[in-house]
Amino acid sequence: MAQNIISNREDAEEVVQNVFVKAFRNLANFRGDSRFYTWLVRIAINESLMKIRGRRSQNISISDVSEDEGHTVVRELADAGSSPEEQYSQDELRRILLIAVAGLGPRCRIVFQLRDIEGLTAEETAQCLNLSVSAVKTRLRRARLHLRESLNVHFTLMKTNNKVGTIEERYSEIA
């Protein structure tokens, strides 16, 4: 989750280490009002957002982020039975989705991550983010609509232009 919020593997690893250290140090402060997982997720979100705020002035290349994430995802999801063409197609789709999700604003991206990727309920997500359930639902709807629009434009552009090139080049045309 930290990697999806921060979009940088090294920074996400640092955040996760900080999360576990903070959780360990503050274990006595855990009141039990929510599940331990929810408490830990909240710490991770806070640490991730603090990391983003700290590097706001830096520019990060989408291609750098995509390459790191793409290689990680490929290693984890490699299928020995896939042909090279199928593997390339799957990799390209993953990259398209990662870039589209990275294009979401941080507030919508966090809600999307918690609800649709981590599988938290709207209530758990609201509790983690200190939001109302309706705010979570609104942000999730915005995130899904933005993703649908981005992906629709991307695939329409690909189909009409039948353009060959990197996903980053094609995405820069539609962004």
Contact map, one row per residue, 1 for C-alpha under 8 A:
1111100000000000000000000000000000000000000000000000000000000000000000000000000000000000000000000000000000000000110001000000000000000000000000000000000000000000000000000000000
1111111000011011000000000000000000000000000110010000000000000000000000000000000000000000000000000000000000000000000000000000000000000000000000000000000000000000000000000000000
1111111110111000000000000000000000000000000000000000000000000000000000000000000000000000000000000000000000000000000000000000000000000000000000000000000000000000000000000000000
1111111100000000000000000000000000000000000000000000000000000000000000000000000000000000000000000000010000000000100000000000000000000000000000000000000000000000000000000000000
1111111000000000000000000000000000000000000010011000000000000000000000000000000000000000000000000000000001001100000000000000000000000000000000000000000000000000000000000000000
0111111110110000000000000000000000000000000000011011000000000000000000000000000000000000000000000000000000000000000000000000000000000000000000000000000000000000000000000000000
0111111110010000000000000000000000000000000000000000000000000000100000000000000000000000000000000000010000000000000000000000000000000000000000000000000000000000000000000000000
0011011111110000000000000000000000000000000000000000000000000000100100000000000000000000000000000000000000000000000000000000000000000000000000000000000000000000000000000000000
0010011111111000000000000000000000000000000000000000000000000000000110000000000000000000000000000000000000000000000000000000000000000000000000000000000000000000000000000000000
0000000111111100000000000000000000000000000000000000000000000000000000000000000000000000000000000000000000000000000000000000000000000000000000000000000000000000000000000000000
0010010111111110000000000000000000000000000000000010000000000000000000000000000000000000000000000000000000000000000000000000000000000000000000000000000000000000000000000000000
0110011111111111000000000000000000000000000000010000000000000000000000000000000000000000000000000000000000000000000000000000000000000000000000000000000000000000000000000000000
0110000011111111100000000000000000000000000000000000000000000000000000000000000000000000000000000000000000000000000000000000000000000000000000000000000000000000000000000000000
0000000001111111110000000000000000000000000000000000000000000000000000000000000000000000000000000000000000000000000000000000000000000000000000000000000000000000000000000000000
0100000000111111111000000000000000000000000100110010000000000000000000000000000000000000000000000000000000000000000000000000000000000000000000000000000000000000000000000000000
0100000000011111111100000000000000000000000100000000000000000000000000000000000000000000000000000000000000000000000000000000000000000000000000000000000000000000000000000000000
0000000000001111111110000000000000000000000000000000000000000000000000000000000000000000000000000000000000000000000000000000000000000000000000000000000000000000000000000000000
0000000000000111111111000000000000000000000000100000000000000000000000000000000000000000000000000000000000000000000000000000000000000000000000000000000000000000000000000000000
0000000000000011111111100000000000000001001100100000000000000000000000000000000000000000000000000000000000000000000000000000000000000000000000000000000000000000000000000000000
0000000000000001111111110000000000000000000000000000000000000000000000000000000000000000000000000000000000000000000000000000000000000000000000000000000000000000000000000000000
0000000000000000111111111000000000000000000000000000000000000000000000000000000000000000000000000000000000000000000000000000000000000000000000000000000000000000000000000000000
0000000000000000011111111100000000000000001000000000000000000000000000000000000000000000000000000000000000000000000000000000000000000000000000000000000000000000000000000000000
0000000000000000001111111110000000000001001000000000000000000000000000000000000000000000000000000000000000000000000000000000000000000000000000000000000000000000000000000000000
0000000000000000000111111110000000000000000000000000000000000000000000000000000000000000000000000000000000000000000000000000000000000000000000000000000000000000000000000000000
0000000000000000000011111111000000000000000000000000000000000000000000000000000000000000000000000000000000000000000000000000000000000000000000000000000000000000000000000000000
0000000000000000000001111111110000000000000000000000000000000000000000000000000000000000000000000000000000000000000000000000000000000000000000000000000000000000000000000000000
0000000000000000000000111111110000000000000000000000000000000000000000000000000000000000000000000000000000000000000000000000000000000000000000000000000000000000000000000000000
0000000000000000000000001111111000000000000000000000000000000000000000000000000000000000000000000000000000000000000000000000000000000000000000000000000000000000000000000000000
0000000000000000000000000111111000000000000000000000000000000000000000000000000000000000000000000000000000000000000000000000000000000000000000000000000000000000000000000000000
0000000000000000000000000111111100010010000000000000000000000000000000000000000000000000000000000000000000000000000000000000000000000000000000000000000000000000000000000000000
0000000000000000000000000001111111000000000000000000000000000000000000000000000000000000000000000000000000000000000000000000000000000000000000000000000000000000000000000000000
0000000000000000000000000000011111110000000000000000000000000000000000000000000000000000000000000000000000000000000000000000000000000000000000000000000000000000000000000000000
0000000000000000000000000000001111100000000000000000000000000000000000000000000000000000000000000000000000000000000000000000000000000000000000000000000000000000000000000000000
0000000000000000000000000000001111110110000000000000000000000000000000000000000000000000000000000000000000000000000000000000000000000000000000000000000000000000000000000000000
0000000000000000000000000000000111111110000000000000000000000000000000000000000000000000000000000000000000000000000000000000000000000000000000000000000000000000000000000000000
0000000000000000000000000000010101111111000000000000000000000000000000000000000000000000000000000000000000000000000000000000000000000000000000000000000000000000000000000000000
0000000000000000000000000000000000111111100000000000000000000000000000000000000000000000000000000000000000000000000000000000000000000000000000000000000000000000000000000000000
0000000000000000000000000000000001111111110000000000000000000000000000000000000000000000000000000000000000000000000000000001001100000000000000000000000000000000000000000000000
0000000000000000000000000000010001111111111000000000000000000000000000000000000000000000000000000000000000000000000000000000000100000000000000000000000000000000000000000000000
0000000000000000001000100000000000011111111100000000000000000000000000000000000000000000000000000000000000000000000000000000000000000000000000000000000000000000000000000000000
0000000000000000000000000000000000001111111110000000000000000000000000000000000000000000000000000000000000000000000000000000000100000000000000000000000000000000000000000000000
0000000000000000000000000000000000000111111111000000000000000000000000000000000000000000000000000000000000000000000000000000000110000000000000000000000000000000000000000000000
0000000000000000001001100000000000000011111111100000000000000000000000000000000000000000000000000000000000000000000000000000000000000000000000000000000000000000000000000000000
0100000000000011001000000000000000000001111111110000000000000000000000000000000000000000000000000000000000000000000000000000000000000000000000000000000000000000000000000000000
0100100000000000000000000000000000000000111111111000000000000000000000000000000000000000000000000000000000000100000000000000000010000000000000000000000000000000000000000000000
0000000000000000000000000000000000000000011111111100000000000000000000000000000000000000000000000000000000000000000000000000000000000000000000000000000000000000000000000000000
0000000000000010011000000000000000000000001111111110000000000000000000000000000000000000000000000000000000000000000000000000000000000000000000000000000000000000000000000000000
0100110000010010000000000000000000000000000111111111000000000000000000000000000000000000000000000000000000000000000000000000000000000000000000000000000000000000000000000000000
0000110000000000000000000000000000000000000011111111100000000000000000000000000000000000000000000000000000000000000000000000000000000000000000000000000000000000000000000000000
0000000000000000000000000000000000000000000001111111110000000000000000000000000000000000000000000000000000000000000000000000000000000000000000000000000000000000000000000000000
0000010000100010000000000000000000000000000000111111111000000000000000000000000000000000000000000000000000000000000000000000000000000000000000000000000000000000000000000000000
0000010000000000000000000000000000000000000000011111111100000000000000000000000000000000000000000000000000000000000000000000000000000000000000000000000000000000000000000000000
0000000000000000000000000000000000000000000000001111111100000000000000000000000000000000000000000000000000000000000000000000000000000000000000000000000000000000000000000000000
0000000000000000000000000000000000000000000000000111111100000000000000000000000000000000000000000000000000000000000000000000000000000000000000000000000000000000000000000000000
0000000000000000000000000000000000000000000000000011111111000000000000000000000000000000000000000000000000000000000000000000000000000000000000000000000000000000000000000000000
0000000000000000000000000000000000000000000000000001111111100000000000000000000000000000000000000000000000000000000000000000000000000000000000000000000000000000000000000000000
0000000000000000000000000000000000000000000000000000001111100000000000000000000000000000000000000000000000000000000000000000000000000000000000000000000000000000000000000000000
0000000000000000000000000000000000000000000000000000001111110000000000000000000000000000000000000000000000000000000000000000000000000000000000000000000000000000000000000000000
0000000000000000000000000000000000000000000000000000000111111000000000000000000000000000000000000000000000000000000000000000000000000000000000000000000000000000000000000000000
0000000000000000000000000000000000000000000000000000000001111101100000000000000000000000000000000000000000000000000000000000000000000000000000000000000000000000000000000000000
0000000000000000000000000000000000000000000000000000000000111111100000000000000000000000000000000000000000000000000000000000000000000000000000000000000000000000000000000000000
0000000000000000000000000000000000000000000000000000000000011111110000000000000000000000000000000010000000000000000000000000000000000000000000000000000000000000000000010000000
0000000000000000000000000000000000000000000000000000000000001111111000000000000000000000000000000000000000000000000000000000000000000000000000000000000000000000000000010000000
0000000000000000000000000000000000000000000000000000000000011111111100000000000000000000000000000000000000000000000000000000000000000000000000000000000000000000000000000000000
0000001100000000000000000000000000000000000000000000000000011111111110000000000000000000000000000000000000000000000000000000000000000000000000000000000000000000000000000000000
0000000000000000000000000000000000000000000000000000000000000111111111000000000000000000000000100110000000000000000000000000000000000000000000000000000000000000000000000000000
0000000000000000000000000000000000000000000000000000000000000011111111100000000000000000000000000000000000000000000000000000000000000000000000000000000000000000000000000000000
0000000110000000000000000000000000000000000000000000000000000001111111110000000000000000000000000000000000000000000000000000000000000000000000000000000000000000000000000000000
0000000010000000000000000000000000000000000000000000000000000000111111111000000000000000000000000000000000000000000000000000000000000000000000000000000000000000000000000000000
0000000000000000000000000000000000000000000000000000000000000000011111111100000000000000001001100000000000000000000000000000000000000000000000000000000000000000000000000000000
0000000000000000000000000000000000000000000000000000000000000000001111111110000000000000000000000000000000000000000000000000000000000000000000000000000000000000000000000000000
0000000000000000000000000000000000000000000000000000000000000000000111111111000000000000000000000000000000000000000000000000000000000000000000000000000000000000000000000000000
0000000000000000000000000000000000000000000000000000000000000000000011111111100000000000000000000000000000000000000000000000000000000000000000000000000000000000000000000000000
0000000000000000000000000000000000000000000000000000000000000000000001111111110000000000001000000000000000000000000000000000000000000000000000000000000000000000000000000000000
0000000000000000000000000000000000000000000000000000000000000000000000111111110000000000000000000000000000000000000000000000000000000000000000000000000000000000000000000000000
0000000000000000000000000000000000000000000000000000000000000000000000011111110000000000000000000000000000000000000000000000000000000000000000000000000000000000000000000000000
0000000000000000000000000000000000000000000000000000000000000000000000001111111000000000000000000000000000000000000000000000000000000000000000000000000000000000000000000000000
0000000000000000000000000000000000000000000000000000000000000000000000000111111100000000000000000000000000000000000000000000000000000000000000000000000000000000000000000000000
0000000000000000000000000000000000000000000000000000000000000000000000000000111111000000000000000000000000000000000000000000000000000000000000000000000000000000000000000000000
0000000000000000000000000000000000000000000000000000000000000000000000000000011111000000000000000000000000000000000000000000000000000000000000000000000000000000000000000000000
0000000000000000000000000000000000000000000000000000000000000000000000000000001111100000000000000000000000000000000000000000000000000000000000000000000000000000000000000000000
0000000000000000000000000000000000000000000000000000000000000000000000000000001111111110000000000000000000000000000000000000000000000000000000000000000000000000000000000000000
0000000000000000000000000000000000000000000000000000000000000000000000000000000011111110000000000000000000000000000000000000000000000000000000000000000000000000000000000000000
0000000000000000000000000000000000000000000000000000000000000000000000000000000001111111000000000000000000000000000000000000000000000000000000000000000000000000000000000000000
0000000000000000000000000000000000000000000000000000000000000000000000000000000001111111100000000000000000000000000000000000000000000000000000000000000000000000000000000000000
0000000000000000000000000000000000000000000000000000000000000000000000000000000001111111110000000000000000000000000000000000000000000000000000000000000000000000000000000000000
0000000000000000000000000000000000000000000000000000000000000000000000000000000001111111111000000000000000000000000000000000000000000000000000000000000000000000000000000000000
0000000000000000000000000000000000000000000000000000000000000000000000000000000000011111111100000000000000000000000000000000000000000000000000000000000000000000000000000000000
0000000000000000000000000000000000000000000000000000000000000000000000000000000000001111111110000000000000000000000000000000000000000000000000000000000000000000000000000000000
0000000000000000000000000000000000000000000000000000000000000000000000000000000000000111111111000000000000000000000000000000000000000000000000000000000000000000000000000000000
0000000000000000000000000000000000000000000000000000000000000000000001000100000000000011111111100000000000000000000000000000000000000000000000000000000000000000000000000000000
0000000000000000000000000000000000000000000000000000000000000000000000000000000000000001111111110000000000000000000000000000000000000000000000000000000000000000000000100000000
0000000000000000000000000000000000000000000000000000000000000000000000000000000000000000111111111000000000000000000000000000000000000000000000000000000000000000000000000000000
0000000000000000000000000000000000000000000000000000000000000000000001000000000000000000011111111100000000000000000000000000000000000000000000000000000000000000000000000000000
0000000000000000000000000000000000000000000000000000000000000000010001000000000000000000001111111110000000000000000000000000000000000000000000000000000000000000000000100000000
0000000000000000000000000000000000000000000000000000000000000000000000000000000000000000000111111111000000000000000000000000000000000000000000000000001000000000000000100000000
0000000000000000000000000000000000000000000000000000000000000000000000000000000000000000000011111111100000000000000000000000000000000000000000000000001000000000000000000000000
0000000000000000000000000000000000000000000000000000000000000000010000000000000000000000000001111111110000000000000000000000000000000000000000000000000000000000000000000000000
0000000000000000000000000000000000000000000000000000000000000100010000000000000000000000000000111111111000000000000000000000000000000000000000000000000000000000000000000010000
0000000000000000000000000000000000000000000000000000000000000000000000000000000000000000000000011111111100000000000000000000000000000000000000000010011000000000000000000000000
0000000000000000000000000000000000000000000000000000000000000000000000000000000000000000000000001111111100001000000000000000000000000000000000000010000000000000000000000000000
0001001000000000000000000000000000000000000000000000000000000000000000000000000000000000000000000111111110001000000000000000000000000000000000000000000000000000000000000000000
0000000000000000000000000000000000000000000000000000000000000000000000000000000000000000000000000011111110000000000000000000000000000000000000000000000000000000000000000000000
0000000000000000000000000000000000000000000000000000000000000000000000000000000000000000000000000001111111011000000000000000000000000000000000100110000000000000000000000000000
0000000000000000000000000000000000000000000000000000000000000000000000000000000000000000000000000000011111111000000000000000000000000000000000000000000000000000000000000000000
0000100000000000000000000000000000000000000000000000000000000000000000000000000000000000000000000000000111111100000000000000000000000000000000000000000000000000000000000000000
0000000000000000000000000000000000000000000000000000000000000000000000000000000000000000000000000000000011111110000000000000000000000000001000000000000000000000000000000000000
0000000000000000000000000000000000000000000000000000000000000000000000000000000000000000000000000000000111111111000000000000000000000000001101100000000000000000000000000000000
0000100000000000000000000000000000000000000000000000000000000000000000000000000000000000000000000000110111111111100000000000000000000000000000100000000000000000000000000000000
0000100000000000000000000000000000000000000010000000000000000000000000000000000000000000000000000000000001111111110000000000000000000000000000000000000000000000000000000000000
0000000000000000000000000000000000000000000000000000000000000000000000000000000000000000000000000000000000111111111000000000100000000001001100000000000000000000000000000000000
0000000000000000000000000000000000000000000000000000000000000000000000000000000000000000000000000000000000011111111110000000000000000000001100110000000000000000000000000000000
1001000000000000000000000000000000000000000000000000000000000000000000000000000000000000000000000000000000001111111111000000000000000000000000000000000000000000000000000000000
1000000000000000000000000000000000000000000000000000000000000000000000000000000000000000000000000000000000000111111111110000100000000000000000000000000000000000000000000000000
0000000000000000000000000000000000000000000000000000000000000000000000000000000000000000000000000000000000000011111111111100100000000000000100000000000000000000000000000000000
0000000000000000000000000000000000000000000000000000000000000000000000000000000000000000000000000000000000000001111111110000000000000000000000000000000000000000000000000000000
0000000000000000000000000000000000000000000000000000000000000000000000000000000000000000000000000000000000000001111111100000000000000000000000000000000000000000000000000000000
1000000000000000000000000000000000000000000000000000000000000000000000000000000000000000000000000000000000000000111111110000000000000000000000000000000000000000000000000000000
0000000000000000000000000000000000000000000000000000000000000000000000000000000000000000000000000000000000000000011111111000000000000000000000000000000000000000000000000000000
0000000000000000000000000000000000000000000000000000000000000000000000000000000000000000000000000000000000000000011101111111100000000000000000000000000000000000000000000000000
0000000000000000000000000000000000000000000000000000000000000000000000000000000000000000000000000000000000000000001000111111100000000000000000000000000000000000000000000000000
0000000000000000000000000000000000000000000000000000000000000000000000000000000000000000000000000000000000000000001000011111110000001001100000000000000000000000000000000000000
0000000000000000000000000000000000000000000000000000000000000000000000000000000000000000000000000000000000000000000000011111111000001000000000000000000000000000000000000000000
0000000000000000000000000000000000000100000000000000000000000000000000000000000000000000000000000000000000000000000000011111111100000000000000000000000000000000000000000000000
0000000000000000000000000000000000000000000000000000000000000000000000000000000000000000000000000000000000000010011000011111111110001001000000000000000000000000000000000000000
0000000000000000000000000000000000000000000000000000000000000000000000000000000000000000000000000000000000000000000000000111111111111011000000000000000000000000000000000000000
0000000000000000000000000000000000000100000000000000000000000000000000000000000000000000000000000000000000000000000000000011111111110000000000000000000000000000000000000000000
0000000000000000000000000000000000000110110000000000000000000000000000000000000000000000000000000000000000000000000000000001111111100000000000000000000000000000000000000000000
0000000000000000000000000000000000000000010010000000000000000000000000000000000000000000000000000000000000000000000000000000111111100000000000000000000000000000000000000000000
0000000000000000000000000000000000000000000000000000000000000000000000000000000000000000000000000000000000000000000000000000011111110000000000000000000000000000000000000000000
0000000000000000000000000000000000000000000000000000000000000000000000000000000000000000000000000000000000000000000000000000011111111011000000000000000000000000000000000000000
0000000000000000000000000000000000000000000000000000000000000000000000000000000000000000000000000000000000000000000000000000011001111111000000000000000000000000000000000000000
0000000000000000000000000000000000000000000000000000000000000000000000000000000000000000000000000000000000000000000000000110110000111111100000000000000000000000000000000000000
0000000000000000000000000000000000000000000000000000000000000000000000000000000000000000000000000000000000000000000000000000000000011111110000000000000000000000000000000000000
0000000000000000000000000000000000000000000000000000000000000000000000000000000000000000000000000000000000000000000000000000010000111111111000000000000000000000000000000000000
0000000000000000000000000000000000000000000000000000000000000000000000000000000000000000000000000000000000000010000000000100110000111111111100000000000000000000000000000000000
0000000000000000000000000000000000000000000000000000000000000000000000000000000000000000000000000000000000000000000000000100000000001111111110000000000000000000000000000000000
0000000000000000000000000000000000000000000000000000000000000000000000000000000000000000000000000000000000000000000000000000000000000111111111000000000000000000000000000000000
0000000000000000000000000000000000000000000000000000000000000000000000000000000000000000000000000000000000110011000000000000000000000011111111100000000000000000000000000000000
0000000000000000000000000000000000000000000000000000000000000000000000000000000000000000000000000000000000010011001000000000000000000001111111110000000000000000000000000000000
0000000000000000000000000000000000000000000000000000000000000000000000000000000000000000000000000000000000000000000000000000000000000000111111111000000000000000000000000000000
0000000000000000000000000000000000000000000000000000000000000000000000000000000000000000000000000000000000010000000000000000000000000000011111111100000000000000000000000000000
0000000000000000000000000000000000000000000000000000000000000000000000000000000000000000000000000000000100011001000000000000000000000000001111111110000000000000000000000000000
0000000000000000000000000000000000000000000000000000000000000000000000000000000000000000000000000000000000000001000000000000000000000000000111111111000000000000000000000000000
0000000000000000000000000000000000000000000000000000000000000000000000000000000000000000000000000000000000000000000000000000000000000000000011111111100000000000000000000000000
0000000000000000000000000000000000000000000000000000000000000000000000000000000000000000000000000000000100000000000000000000000000000000000001111111110000000000000000000000000
0000000000000000000000000000000000000000000000000000000000000000000000000000000000000000000000000001100100000000000000000000000000000000000000111111111000000000000000000000000
0000000000000000000000000000000000000000000000000000000000000000000000000000000000000000000000000000000000000000000000000000000000000000000000011111111100000000000000000000000
0000000000000000000000000000000000000000000000000000000000000000000000000000000000000000000000000000000000000000000000000000000000000000000000001111111110000000000000000000000
0000000000000000000000000000000000000000000000000000000000000000000000000000000000000000000000000001000000000000000000000000000000000000000000000111111111000000000000000000011
0000000000000000000000000000000000000000000000000000000000000000000000000000000000000000000000011001000000000000000000000000000000000000000000000011111111100000000000000000000
0000000000000000000000000000000000000000000000000000000000000000000000000000000000000000000000000000000000000000000000000000000000000000000000000001111111110000000000000000000
0000000000000000000000000000000000000000000000000000000000000000000000000000000000000000000000000000000000000000000000000000000000000000000000000000111111111000000000000000010
0000000000000000000000000000000000000000000000000000000000000000000000000000000000000000000000000000000000000000000000000000000000000000000000000000011111111100000000000110010
0000000000000000000000000000000000000000000000000000000000000000000000000000000000000000000000000000000000000000000000000000000000000000000000000000001111111110000000000000000
0000000000000000000000000000000000000000000000000000000000000000000000000000000000000000000000000000000000000000000000000000000000000000000000000000000111111111000000000000000
0000000000000000000000000000000000000000000000000000000000000000000000000000000000000000000000000000000000000000000000000000000000000000000000000000000011111111110000000000000
0000000000000000000000000000000000000000000000000000000000000000000000000000000000000000000000000000000000000000000000000000000000000000000000000000000001111111111000000100000
0000000000000000000000000000000000000000000000000000000000000000000000000000000000000000000000000000000000000000000000000000000000000000000000000000000000111111111000000000000
0000000000000000000000000000000000000000000000000000000000000000000000000000000000000000000000000000000000000000000000000000000000000000000000000000000000011111110000000000000
0000000000000000000000000000000000000000000000000000000000000000000000000000000000000000000000000000000000000000000000000000000000000000000000000000000000001111111000000000000
0000000000000000000000000000000000000000000000000000000000000000000000000000000000000000000000000000000000000000000000000000000000000000000000000000000000001111111100000000000
0000000000000000000000000000000000000000000000000000000000000000000000000000000000000000000000000000000000000000000000000000000000000000000000000000000000000110111110000000000
0000000000000000000000000000000000000000000000000000000000000000000000000000000000000000000000000000000000000000000000000000000000000000000000000000000000000000011111000000000
0000000000000000000000000000000000000000000000000000000000000000000000000000000000000000000000000000000000000000000000000000000000000000000000000000000000000000001111101100000
0000000000000000000000000000000000000000000000000000000000000000000000000000000000000000000000000000000000000000000000000000000000000000000000000000000000000000000111111100000
0000000000000000000000000000000000000000000000000000000000000000000000000000000000000000000100110000000000000000000000000000000000000000000000000000000000000000000011111110000
0000000000000000000000000000000000000000000000000000000000000110000000000000000000000000000000000000000000000000000000000000000000000000000000000000000000000000000001111111000
0000000000000000000000000000000000000000000000000000000000000000000000000000000000000000000000000000000000000000000000000000000000000000000000000000000000000000000011111111100
0000000000000000000000000000000000000000000000000000000000000000000000000000000000000000000000000000000000000000000000000000000000000000000000000000000001000100000011111111110
0000000000000000000000000000000000000000000000000000000000000000000000000000000000000000000000000010000000000000000000000000000000000000000000000000000001000000000000111111111
0000000000000000000000000000000000000000000000000000000000000000000000000000000000000000000000000000000000000000000000000000000000000000000000000000000000000000000000011111111
0000000000000000000000000000000000000000000000000000000000000000000000000000000000000000000000000000000000000000000000000000000000000000000000000000000000000000000000001111111
0000000000000000000000000000000000000000000000000000000000000000000000000000000000000000000000000000000000000000000000000000000000000000000000000000010011000000000000000111111
0000000000000000000000000000000000000000000000000000000000000000000000000000000000000000000000000000000000000000000000000000000000000000000000000000010000000000000000000011111
